[in-house]
């Protein structure tokens, strides 16, 4: 698969609610950085950080634009999460770096913290 196809499959795994499939697509030493928060390092670090979020009942990441150059894939998305029976949405620009094994090695999402806090308060 191309880097873009890998990212599309990664997003699809989240949208299906298949966290094990999404985790399997991550490198063991992944760095996940939600700008402006602190990064999570390693697969265990990503899983621990995700465990701090409220329980998610559904996910719908809508990709508006996607572009790839080499092993880097850029996305412009709206990420929607069903939490407490209510959909919450944030606008996100994401950067994914795919390693030579075809896994997500670096994942950075850029979003407005005020929008995040408003949606998840």
Buried (B, 14 or more C-beta within 10 A) or exposed (E): EEBBEBBBEBBBBBBEEEBEBBBEBBBEEBBBBBEEEEBBBBBEBBEEBBEEEEEBEEBBBEBEEBEBEEBBBBBBBEBBBBBEEEEBBBBBBBBBBBBEEBBBBBBBBEBEEEBBEEBEE
